[in-house]
């Protein structure tokens, strides 16, 4: 699987996550590459303003949002907690 990261994701990754959370995110992304629907990821479709995207869990209230842009390619678009990702 090919993984890309949007500029927005990169900014959020460094500004919203602690060093420990960043390492956890990298570990979760590795798991996602190996097994995209592993039960611990809680991979699910999003709706509303995030229609067309999917989300995986980083644990607790943190989520990673991504979009499938090809048969074997995704781009991670956003990272944050529920309030950060779903505020109007």
C-alpha positions, 0 to 999 in steps of 0.5 A: 500500500502506498501512503501519502500525507497532505500538508495539512496532516503534516502540520496537525501531526506536529502541532496537535500530537505529543512526541509519544502520540506521534510515535503511536501514530507511526506505529498505527500507520504501520499496522494499517499498511500491514492490515488495514481492517485490523480490529484495533484500528476501528477503520470506518467510513465517515459522513457529513463534511468528511463524506468520502473519507475513512477514519482509524483510531489512534487510541482514546479520542484521537483519530487519523482521517484518510481518503482512498485515492486508488486501488492501493493508495491512500492519503492521510488528510487530518489528525486530531481529537473528536472536537478538533476534527468535527467542530464546525 
